[in-house]
Amino acid sequence: MSHWWYLAAPALPLLLPQALWVKKTALRLPDAALPWQGVCTPSSSDLTSSSLRLLVIGESTVAGVGVDTQQQALCGQLAQQMADAQSRQVIWQACGRNGATAAVCRRELLATLEPERWDLVVIVLGVNDTTHLTPRWRWRSELMRLLDHFNARADQVLVTAVPPLGRFHALPQPLRGWFGLRAGLLDLDAQRCCAMGRALHVPMAGIFERHYLARDGYHPSQAGYALWAADILRCLTQSSCLSPSATASASSSG
């Protein structure tokens, strides 16, 4: 058993009632409305080269919880920002499920996808593996299997940081701090998996501050998703994964 459990065990009599209270009283927001796929064109009319194909897969934030449409959510906003930055058409698809863990993503969500080649795959997971107490070894195993799957089907795979549950003000203390500690450990595991699995890890900045959250205090608002998409785009650009020359050559060779 992990040393982490020994540290957490004395607090369990307090944490369990808090967790049950949160589950009972939390505001449940719906997924974003259909469609969950589309095409974004640059705000300017200039198209420089062939289209980019974008897949975002994962948990409730990929399902667009917190906003009305996928265009306002992470996938749609990232697609539009990529289109504007690259002057290229972006064909995008969101594949998410509220409550999905890495295991559910691998076992169930992958089966819903058509066998296509992607320019960029963004994996968004970790909150549910944190709250469902997924063992760290299983989290690492499932994430590596997802990376192996998409590395064979995409030019670039990206994993977003596990959201910092310690900043989720909808969670009471000490539950918030406890989940925050565990989310940090899972994110360290995710960073190591990315280093081994030829993927890019994207740190998370101030996306989950109060003024960027939806009314449930848990999911991003439209402004929060826009900031998150901008962080991803910035990371891609700085790593030279989304430079015009790199993306053009990737598309022509695919």
Summary of the structure (lengths in Angstrom):
residues: 254
radius of gyration: 18.1
end to end distance: 45.0
largest distance: 61.0
contacts: 885
relative contact order: 0.16
helix: 48%
strand: 15%
